Amino acid sequence: MKVKGIGIALLAGGLLLTGCSASSNKSDSNTLVIGTEGTFAPFSYHNDKDQLVGYDVEVAKAAAKKAGYKVEVKEAKWDSLIAGLDAKQYDIVANQVTKTDERKEKYLFSDTYTYSHPAVLTKKENASAIKSFDDLKGKKFSQTGTSNYSKLVQQYGGEIVSTNDWNENVSLVLQNRTFGTVNDTLTYLDYKQKKPNADLVIAYEGTETYEQGFLIRKSDKTTQTKLNKALKALKNDGTLKKLGKKYFGKDVSVK
């Protein structure tokens, strides 16, 4: 009798737990979990008050709210962001993720909300050595993990010194531990605005246009559709233009 009673109690408890879990999942289904670095100014970083801010952070929050979601933001290093998306720790990654054919094979992207150009950044005394991307060959570049810019350096024969974030990239350049770093012009312009006396210049700017969007799991077409509709609304009502001017002095959501 005791065993039977315990079994019934456990079954009842299990039903209660199952009910709680289902209820929790139901409420969570309306929460969009956003993955971002938090160390990549001006797109995702902490301000003087230690608040998580940045162009991508604000665009993602605005789009999520416009789509009717509650918002939760989680921070991780770049390489962990992709793994976290695969493991369903996040619903999207908002971190200036460039659209590439390789990524499109495995993931969905939202509509483009940033257009940018790649640039080779180095100390002023070294700038004359770079006339094109071909001149990356044989030189060391501090780059963040498996970023699109790391692949560009490797494509042209440069040597990668792996780092955790943009700040470390620049630090190694200024310490003469690497020749330079390749990133987008928007990141550089923000950096120089904050540190005008820093010995970091654009040695070469590529003509290629890169497009960035939210990275979404391949199976999550619903989220992609909702966010695309929201981004279109944010573009039409001037929100994207306003955020672009706030962080870059211009609208970066257009070519």
Buried (B, 14 or more C-beta within 10 A) or exposed (E): EEEEEEEEEEEEEEEEEEEEEEEEEEEEEEEBBBBBBBBBBBBBBBEEEEEBBBBBBBBBBBBBBBBEBEBBBEBBBBBBBBEBBEEEBBBBBBBBBBBEEEBEEEBBBBBBBBBBEBBBBBBEEBBEBBEEBEBBEEBBBBBBBEBBBBBBBBEBEBBBBEBBBBBBBBBBBBEEEBBBBBBBBBBBBBBBEEEEEEEBBBBBBBEEEBBBBBBBBEEBEEBBEBBBBBBBBBBEEEBBBEBBEEBBEEBBBEE
